[in-house]
């Protein structure tokens, strides 16, 4: 047996992140641990590898004060650019893998592989703190150009990253994601939070309250829908998720203001953060899932809704048609009237609703975390060669 490829995997996001990046890392980490703990799977998939897991030693600061945020950024970059490369060097790593946009700039006898989930930094710079944008441009990008491979999550994102950064297509690899492994057992339907909507008909949307999520237009579409009579007025709109707290991109205040202006306080449920068990129950009891986003890198909620056997409606832009295929109904996300009409179509047409559910189950077979993990291991082999 030849010398093993030593891969150092940065798992800091398991404690630092609360977004899709954490989901990706957590699911891949679970798959790798599964392989390592099963002798047969280990021999089949990891015989060429030695995997090491590294995590930042710095504390997670939850305060949103300016000093706390500056400290968190300092700790983050000290980890990425000083401690992580030293750990990798002294443990003999051949490859360092990071699931976020930052890898060490200095390669101390190792190569790097990383994820770029989208090109939002370049497409909507106004949604980011100017200092974070400067760091991304002057630290993340120079380091990324030294990476052996940059992974992304749809062909749409791959092309956008290539267009905005000039990174060669041969260095970009698309690895499709899969639905989050929500808890096997959902929350009790009498859960105080869920009981406010779970016993009614409701339209579901899950995501952070960012401007690009376009929740404002969804609320307008919902308001148009319920004006069409009792058949539609009996529905509620459930918005799962919280704001980011970023002044540049958080849309929470605008969402609250519109709900109040339209007098929809009793019709729209803002759940805040949902546990996995609560989220599973919210999906499974929804009448449909609507994803009105203006820009996405992948859109894991589309697959989570497929898994919950509910029909899915998505924007006709970015990666969403690529992920949803023929299993989704699309609409113009800038047209609240068209959005309302498509929602109404699904309510009025049981055959269409059932057809979308069936196609969603079939489409789901195309995505799996095992497939994604094996493709990642394949990239590691190419990097080592």
Helices and strands as residue ranges (DSSP letters): E 5-10, H 13-16, H 20-37, H 39-45, E 49-54, H 66-78, I 79-83, H 84-90, E 95-98, E 111-115, H 120-123, G 125-127, H 130-135, I 136-140, H 141-145, E 149-152, H 155-165, G 169-171, E 172-174, G 194-196, E 202-206, G 211-213, H 215-226, H 230-233, E 236-240, H 252-262, E 268-272, H 276-284, E 288-291, H 300-307, E 311-315, H 320-324, G 325-327, E 328-331, H 336-348, H 350-364, H 369-384
